[in-house]
Each structure stands twice: as structure tokens, then as C-alpha cells.
Amino acid sequence: MRGILKSREAILALAILVLLALVAMRFPAFILPGNLVNVLTDTSPLIILALGQMVVILTKCIDLSIAANLALCGMVAGLLNMAGVPIVVILLAVIVLGALLGAFNGLLVWKLGIPSIVVTLGTMTIYRGIIFVLTAGKWINAHQMSPEFKDFPRAILLGLPVMTWIMIAIVLVFTVLIYRTPLGRAFFAVGGNPHAAVYTGISVGRTQFAAFVIAGTLAGLTGYLWVARYAVAYVDIAGGFELDVVAACVIGGVAIAGGAGSVAGAVMGALFLGIVKNALPVVGISPFAQMAISGIAILVAIAFNARSSRPKGRIILKQAEHRVVEGSA
């Protein structure tokens, strides 16, 4: 039992079940299968972006432009749709655009050695500025979008929307990428000990670049899914969403210092945050209290991470002290 409680994923699963039980006591309809599917679908963008942010954080970086990337790619998707471009071409275009935007971040971090937080703060503003230049601040509304454009992520397949199936597919791909490929191992190596990674032949800058490209690719895809699902595109779309993405990673046990994290943890952290954001309005909690609760969850997660990593250092020190005592004897 104690071993289970030491698992971040198990604790998060228990927290999600407790949260659902508490909400069900106040609003039983919330846990009906149909509503839970809607919650999962609403949380799908957060899960997808949390996975992209996770690989960036694993390499000791952070991408604060991920939501702005989403917004720019979503706006481009809307503009292409208005121009009559087929959906397949739109999907390819936004995925490539998102990857290029991520690559731009990665190149600045890799080649110029600029801290990622500085780079992505700047590109976050640049990307949203480009949206304003493209649209002059105008919105793209539902009546300006084709039915095919809006219906694709909402289409039901085997009981779940296509958007949810895309999220599930990405989770499976990431599971293989992180745990079964040299690139996945490189993410952990670079974040855990970049100096040792260099000695093993891993390029720190190239690995960080790859992480930014992956995050940008997912942001580009999510840009289309977001705009098509909610049938609206504007300059401030997904404003502040990058903070939710980082919060989902932190709650899921991804270490901000890099080198530690898991796909399951990032997914469950996003699910926990998604359920909180969907459940609190239902039970009548004000938006201000929702922000406070989300903040408390983040602080608790950070404290848990710090506490979990502390015993290792103490054990090492005790072992070293024991060896010194034995040597002197």
C-alpha cells in the first residue's frame, strides 16, 4: 500500500476519483458517461499540449509560446478554410507551420544560447502580433467556416469524438517515443545531466531543438482542433493557456529542473486540471475561487516533488558519512 502511495500516477488517480465523488454528491449528472466523454474531449487540447511541453521541460527548457503557436496556427487554419482549401491540406499546413514555429524557438535556444524562457516570452508576443497583422484584429466566426471544417473533430467514431481519438493516438505514440526510442532516452539524459549526456555522444542543443519542434507540431495540430471545435478564431484565442499546460505538467510530476517525468503523469495531471475546471463551475464555485484552487493544486504538486526528491540526497550523504567513519576506523 505504501508503494502505491509513493507513485505520483496512483496518487493522481486517487485524487481524480475523490474529486469526481465529491462533485457527484453535489451534481450527480456530472459523472454520467456522456458528460465524462465531454469532459475528456474538452481536456484533449490540454493533454496534447502537456505532452509537448513535457518533452521540452525534460530537457531543462520551457515553452511559454505554445498557446500563441496554437492561436496562430488556428487562425491560419480558419483563413485557409475561408479561402476554400481542403481540410487535409489545412491539417498538413498547420502541422508544418507549428513545427516551423517550434523550430524557430529551438534554433534560438540551441545556436544563440538564449534561455528558453526569454526566447519563448518573446516569440509568444511575436506570434500573437502576427495574428493581428493577418486579420487586423477581426474574428472568424462559425458562419464563416465550412461545415466540413467544423464537423471533423466533432464526428463520433466508436462512441468518442475524433478529437478524443486523436488525443489517444498521440498519447500512444508518445509512450513509444519516450520509452522505446533513443530520442526519448536523450530527453531524460539531457535534462538529468547534460554534461554526462555530452560524454555519451548526445547533442544537448540538438535534443532541445527536437523537443521544441515536437511541441510546436502538437501546437499546430491543436490549433486546428481548437478552432474547429469551438468554431471561432481571434487574436487572444487560448490566452493564458500556456500556464495551464505548465501546471498540468507540474501536477503530473514533470520536474521543472528537467530529467524527470512520465507520459502517464502528464496525462493525468492534465485530466485532473481539466476535471477541476469543468467541475467547479457546475457546483457553483466562482471563477476567482477556481483560480485559487488551481494555484493551490500547483503549489501542493511542487511541494510533493521537492519532498520526493529530498530523501535521495539524505541517503547519499548518510552513505558517504558511513564510508568515512569506516575508513577512519
C-alpha positions in Angstrom: 0.0 0.0 0.0 2.8 2.4 0.8 4.5 1.6 -2.5 1.3 2.6 -4.3 1.1 5.9 -2.4 4.6 6.7 -3.5 3.5 6.6 -7.1 2.6 10.0 -8.5 0.3 8.4 -11.0 -1.5 6.4 -8.3 -2.0 9.4 -6.2 -3.3 11.4 -9.1 -5.7 8.6 -10.0 -7.0 8.6 -6.4 -7.3 12.4 -6.4 -9.3 12.3 -9.6 -11.7 9.6 -8.2 -12.1 11.6 -4.9 -12.8 14.8 -6.9 -15.4 13.0 -9.1 -17.1 11.5 -6.0 -17.2 15.0 -4.3 -18.7 16.6 -7.4 -21.2 13.7 -7.8 -22.5 14.3 -4.3 -23.4 17.9 -5.3 -24.3 17.2 -9.0 -24.8 13.5 -9.8 -25.2 14.1 -13.5 -21.6 15.2 -13.8 -20.3 11.5 -13.7 -22.7 10.2 -16.3 -20.8 8.6 -19.2 -21.9 11.2 -21.7 -20.7 14.1 -19.6 -17.4 12.4 -18.8 -16.8 12.0 -22.5 -17.5 15.7 -23.0 -15.0 16.5 -20.2 -12.4 14.2 -21.8 -12.9 15.9 -25.1 -12.7 19.4 -23.6 -9.4 18.3 -21.9 -7.9 16.8 -25.1 -6.1 20.0 -26.2 -4.6 20.3 -22.7 -3.4 16.7 -22.7 -1.9 17.1 -26.2 0.0 20.3 -25.3 1.0 18.9 -21.9 2.8 16.1 -23.7 4.6 18.6 -26.0 5.5 20.7 -23.0 6.7 17.7 -21.1 9.5 16.8 -23.6 10.6 20.5 -23.6 10.7 20.6 -19.8 12.5 17.2 -19.7 15.5 18.9 -21.5 15.7 21.8 -18.9 13.7 24.2 -21.1 10.2 25.6 -21.2 8.0 26.8 -24.0 5.8 29.7 -23.0 4.8 30.4 -26.6 2.9 27.1 -27.0 -0.5 28.7 -26.7 0.4 31.5 -29.1 1.6 28.9 -31.5 -1.8 27.2 -31.2 -3.5 30.6 -31.8 -1.5 31.5 -34.9 -2.0 28.0 -36.4 -5.7 28.0 -35.6 -6.1 31.4 -37.2 -4.2 30.3 -40.3 -6.5 27.2 -40.4 -9.5 29.4 -40.3 -8.2 31.7 -43.1 -7.3 28.8 -45.3 -10.8 27.4 -44.8 -12.3 30.7 -45.8 -10.2 30.5 -49.0 -11.7 27.1 -49.8 -8.6 25.0 -49.1 -9.4 21.2 -48.4 -9.2 20.0 -44.8 -6.4 17.6 -45.5 -4.2 20.4 -46.9 -5.2 22.6 -43.9 -4.1 19.9 -41.4 -0.8 19.5 -43.2 -0.3 23.2 -43.4 -0.9 23.9 -39.7 1.2 20.9 -38.6 4.1 22.2 -40.7 3.6 25.7 -39.5 3.6 24.7 -35.9 6.7 22.7 -36.4 8.5 25.7 -38.0 7.4 28.0 -35.2 8.7 25.4 -32.7 11.9 25.1 -34.7 12.4 28.8 -34.5 12.3 28.7 -30.7 14.7 25.7 -30.8 17.2 27.4 -33.0 17.4 30.5 -30.8 18.0 28.3 -27.8 20.4 26.0 -29.5 22.5 28.3 -31.7 22.4 31.5 -29.7 22.3 30.0 -26.2 19.4 32.3 -25.1 17.5 30.9 -22.1 14.3 29.3 -23.3 12.1 31.3 -21.0 13.4 34.5 -22.6 13.1 33.2 -26.2 9.5 31.9 -25.8 8.3 35.0 -23.9 9.5 37.0 -27.0 8.0 34.6 -29.6 4.8 34.4 -27.7 4.3 38.1 -28.3 5.5 37.8 -31.9 3.2 35.0 -32.8 0.1 36.8 -31.4 1.3 40.0 -33.2 1.4 38.1 -36.5 -2.3 37.1 -35.9 -3.2 40.7 -35.6 -1.3 41.6 -38.7 -3.0 38.9 -40.7 -6.5 39.7 -39.5 -6.4 43.4 -38.4 -8.0 42.2 -35.2 -11.0 40.7 -36.9 -12.7 37.5 -35.8 -13.5 34.4 -37.8 -16.9 33.2 -36.7 -18.8 30.0 -37.1 -20.9 31.2 -40.1 -17.6 31.9 -42.0 -16.4 28.3 -41.5 -17.4 25.4 -43.7 -19.5 22.5 -42.2 -16.7 20.0 -43.0 -14.1 22.2 -41.2 -16.2 22.3 -38.0 -17.5 18.7 -38.1 -14.3 16.8 -38.5 -13.1 16.9 -34.8 -16.7 16.6 -33.6 -17.5 13.5 -35.6 -18.3 10.4 -33.5 -16.3 7.3 -34.0 -17.0 4.2 -31.8 -18.7 6.4 -29.2 -16.0 9.1 -29.0 -15.3 12.3 -31.0 -12.5 12.2 -33.5 -10.7 14.9 -31.4 -10.5 12.4 -28.5 -9.3 9.6 -30.7 -6.5 11.9 -32.0 -5.5 12.7 -28.4 -5.5 8.9 -27.6 -3.3 8.2 -30.6 -0.9 10.9 -29.6 -0.6 9.5 -26.1 0.2 6.1 -27.5 2.8 7.5 -29.9 4.4 9.5 -27.1 4.6 6.4 -24.9 6.6 4.6 -27.6 8.7 7.7 -28.3 9.6 8.4 -24.7 10.3 4.9 -23.5 11.3 2.9 -26.7 13.5 5.3 -28.8 17.0 6.8 -28.5 15.4 10.3 -28.7 13.2 9.6 -25.7 16.2 8.5 -23.7 18.1 11.5 -24.8 15.4 13.8 -23.4 15.9 12.3 -20.0 19.7 12.3 -20.3 19.9 15.9 -21.3 17.7 17.1 -18.5 19.1 14.8 -15.9 22.8 15.5 -16.5 23.7 17.5 -19.7 27.5 17.1 -19.1 27.3 13.4 -18.9 25.0 13.3 -21.9 27.7 15.1 -24.0 30.2 12.4 -23.0 27.9 9.7 -24.2 27.6 11.4 -27.6 24.3 13.1 -27.2 24.0 16.7 -28.5 22.3 18.8 -25.9 21.3 21.6 -28.3 20.1 19.2 -31.0 18.0 17.3 -28.5 16.4 20.5 -27.1 15.8 21.6 -30.7 13.9 18.4 -31.4 11.8 18.9 -28.2 10.7 22.4 -29.4 9.9 21.0 -32.8 7.7 18.3 -31.3 5.9 20.8 -29.0 5.4 23.1 -32.0 4.0 20.3 -34.1 1.4 19.4 -31.5 0.5 23.1 -31.0 -0.1 23.4 -34.7 -2.4 20.4 -34.8 -4.2 21.6 -31.7 -4.7 25.0 -33.3 -7.0 23.5 -35.9 -8.8 21.2 -33.4 -9.4 24.1 -31.1 -10.8 26.5 -33.8 -12.9 23.8 -35.4 -14.4 22.6 -32.1 -15.3 26.0 -30.8 -16.0 27.5 -34.2 -14.3 30.8 -33.6 -10.8 32.3 -34.1 -9.4 35.6 -32.8 -6.2 37.2 -31.6 -6.5 36.2 -28.0 -7.6 32.6 -28.6 -6.2 30.3 -25.8 -4.9 33.4 -24.0 -3.1 32.2 -20.8 -3.5 28.6 -21.8 0.3 28.1 -21.6 0.1 28.4 -17.9 -2.5 25.6 -17.7 -0.2 23.5 -19.8 2.8 24.1 -17.5 0.5 23.5 -14.5 -0.7 20.1 -15.9 3.0 19.0 -16.3 3.9 20.1 -12.8 0.9 18.4 -11.2 1.7 15.3 -13.2 5.2 15.1 -11.7 7.3 16.5 -14.5 10.3 18.2 -12.8 10.8 21.8 -13.8 14.5 21.2 -13.3 14.4 18.6 -16.1 15.2 15.0 -16.4 12.1 13.5 -14.6 8.6 12.9 -15.7 6.3 10.4 -17.4 3.7 10.3 -20.1 1.1 8.9 -17.7 1.8 11.6 -15.2 1.5 14.4 -17.7 -1.8 12.9 -19.0 -3.2 12.5 -15.5 -2.1 16.0 -14.5 -4.0 17.4 -17.4 -7.0 15.3 -16.6 -7.0 16.4 -13.0 -6.8 20.1 -14.1 -9.5 19.5 -16.8 -11.9 18.0 -14.3 -11.3 20.8 -11.8 -12.0 23.4 -14.5 -15.2 21.6 -15.6 -16.5 20.6 -12.2 -16.1 23.8 -10.2 -18.5 26.0 -12.3 -21.0 23.1 -12.1 -21.1 23.2 -8.3 -21.3 27.0 -8.3 -17.8 28.0 -7.3 -16.8 31.4 -8.6 -14.0 31.9 -11.2 -11.8 33.6 -8.6 -12.1 30.6 -6.3 -11.4 28.4 -9.2 -8.1 30.2 -9.9 -7.2 29.9 -6.2 -7.9 26.2 -6.1 -5.8 25.6 -9.3 -3.0 27.6 -7.7 -3.2 25.5 -4.5 -3.0 22.3 -6.6 0.1 23.6 -8.3 1.8 24.5 -5.0 0.9 21.1 -3.5 2.4 19.4 -6.5 5.6 21.4 -6.4 5.9 20.7 -2.6 5.3 17.0 -3.3 8.1 17.0 -6.0 10.5 18.7 -3.6 9.7 16.3 -0.8 10.0 13.2 -3.1 13.5 14.2 -4.3 14.8 15.2 -0.8 15.3 11.7 0.7 17.7 10.7 -2.1 20.2 13.4 -1.2 20.0 12.4 2.5 20.6 8.8 1.7 23.7 9.6 -0.4 25.0 11.8 2.4 24.4 9.1 5.0 26.2 6.6 2.9 29.1 8.9 2.4 29.3 9.6 6.1 29.2 5.9 6.8 32.1 5.2 4.4 34.1 8.0 6.0 33.6 6.5 9.5 34.5 3.0 8.3 37.7 4.4 6.6 38.8 6.2 9.8 38.3 3.1 11.8 
